[in-house]
Amino acid sequence: MSMAVDGFTYGVYLRPDPLTCRAVAELTDLLKKQFGIVSAAAFPPHATLAGAVPSEADEADLIAALDPVLRATSPIAVHNSGIARHNIAVTFDVDKTISGEKNAAIKSLAVAVNDALEPFREHGEGFRMKPFDADGFRAHLSLASHDLEELPHLRTEVEAFLRALPHTAPSDFVADTVTLFRFHSADWTREWWKDLRWWHLRSWTLTGRDSSS
């Protein structure tokens, strides 16, 4: 259904394989129960390609802009090198290949997705103000994230807790799904993760075969 929505934020996410999704969900749920941190658990398991894009565009236009990019994209081989620190966050690091080089396929897709959405980006506040930084892009699956900004005394403890846990995430998988989500918070300048809501709008299966050509 075609619609334009005022005050929403959009994200485009690379979905991990089902086993990795399960591992992320189990770990973030455990952190929620053990430490009361909720930001990573508030999202579906994902690696962000484009995040916190404020737009009042018709959502059909967002989908139409992303469609040719994603229909032409092949599945991506991903290496999970395990628990890592990413600024204050603790993540599964999926930024490099098994040989230790930058995963160029993920970064290139992130650049293409953000380029496609740029004409629709509006002014945002707080979390929604952050522009895409191609040079600083680092693919990751968040396990503990934004609420650690407000809880510095937990950062070391949470990281040690996660490193001590066994998990079922495979070290290598193929990512073949990208999803567009709509997000809402009453106040993006404060602890927005505490009332975050999201809606699944569209998924694309990556095949690398553009059926329209």
N, C-alpha and C positions, 0 to 999 in steps of 0.2 A: 504494500500500500504506500502510495506517495504521501509524504508529509514533511512539513517543516516544523522544527521544535525549537522553542526559545529557551536559552540558558542551559543547554545540555552540552556534554563533552563526549567526544568519540575516540575510540581506540581501535587500532588494527593489530591483531595479535597472531603470532605464529604458535600453533598448538603443538605441544609435544606428543609423542606416541602415548597410547593409553596407560602403559605401565609407569611412565614418568609422570603422567597426570595423577595417577593414583598415589605415587610416592610423595609428590608435592602436596596433595590434599591431606594425606595422613600427617605429614610433618607440620604443616601450617595449622592443622586442627589441634595437634598436640601442643604446639606453642601457645595457641589460644587458651587451652585448658590449663596449661602449666604456669604461664606468665601473664595471661590476659592481653597479649598483643594480638591485634586483629587485622592489621592492614593487608598483609599478604593473603590471609585467609578470606578477605573480602572480595578477592578477584578469582576468576577461573584460572587454573594453571596456564601459564603462557610465557612466551618471550615477546616483549614489546617490540613492534615494528614502528608504530606511530601511537603515541599516547597523549592523553589530555589535550585533544584538539577541540577547542571551542568553535562551534559553528551553528548558524541559524539556517543553513542551506536545507533545501529539500533532501531528505535522506535518499530518495531515488537518484538524485544527482551525485551523491557521495558514492553510491554503489556503482553507478555508471562510470564514474571516474576511475574507480579501482578495478573494474571488471577487465579491461584490456591488459592491465599490468599483471593481474593474477592469473588470467587465462593463459598467458604466455610464459608463466614461471614453472619450472620443473620442481619436483620434490627435492628437498635439501637434506643431505647427509649431515647429521649433527653429532658432535662428540661432547659428552658431559664429563668434564674433568673433575667434578666433585664439588664439595663445599668450598666457598671462597668468600672473602670480604669484598664488597662493592660499595665504596664510600662507607656509610654507616650500616648498610644492609648486609645480610648474609644470604647467599644465593647458591644455586647450582650454576657453575660457570659453563656456559655453552658457547663462548665467544671464539674458541679456537678449534682447529681441526686436530685429529689425533697426532699429527706431526708437530703441533705447536704453533702453526701459523694462523693468522686471523682467518675466520670463516668468511671469506669474501662473498659467498652466496647470500648469507644472512644480511650482511651489511648492504650489499647492492640492492636487495629487496627492500630493506628499510628506507634507503634513499629514494627508490622508485615510488614507494607508497607515499612517503611524505611529499614528494614532488607532485604527485597526483592530487593530494588533498590541499596543497598550499593555496590554490585559488579560493577555497571555501573557508579558510581559517579566519576567525573573527578575533577581536581583542578578548583576552581572558584576564582573570585575576588569580592571585595565589598560585596554586598548583597548575592552573591552566595557562599561566604566563610563559612556561618554559618552552622555548622553541626547540626544534630538532637540531641536534649538534652531530653532524656526520662524523667529524673528527673524533668526538668523544664517545661515539656509539660503542656499546659493549653489550653483547647479547647475554642474557642471564634469565634464570627462573627464580623469582624472589621467594624466599622462605621466611624472612623477617625483614621488614623494611621501614616504612615511614614512621610508625609509632616509636621506633627507636630514637628518632630525633628528640622526642619528649622524655625519653627514658634512658639517658646515657649510662646510668648505673647498671643497666641490664645488658649492654652491648657485648661485653666480654663473656658474661655468663651464658647468654643465649647462643653465641657462637660455639662455645665449648660444649654446650648441651647438644647442639646439632651435630657436631663432629663426633660425638660419642655414640650416636644412634646408627644402627644398621638401617639400610633402606633398600627398596626394591627397584630403584631407578637404574635402567641399563646404562652402560658407559657409552653406547653408540645406538642411534636410532635414526629413522628417516622421518622428517617432518613433511607432511603432505597436505596440511589444512591451515588456512588462514581465515580468521573470523573478524567481522566488524561488530563492535559493541557500542551501545549508547550508555552513558553514565550520568548519574545525577547525585549531587550533594546539596544540602541547604546552604552551605558556606564553604567554598573552595579555599578560603584563606585560613581556615582553622583546621581542626581535626576531622577533615572531611571523610576519612576512612571509617568513622564511627557510624555514619548514617548513609554510606554509599549504597546506591542501588544500580543495577545494570540490567540491560536487555540485550539478548542476542538478536542481531539484525540479519546477518547473512554469513554463510560460510562458503568458501571456495576450496575445492579439491585441486591441488596443484598437479598438473599433468604435463605442462610444457607444450601442449597441443592446442593451439587457438583454433577452435572449430569454426570461427567466423571467417577465417582466411582461406 
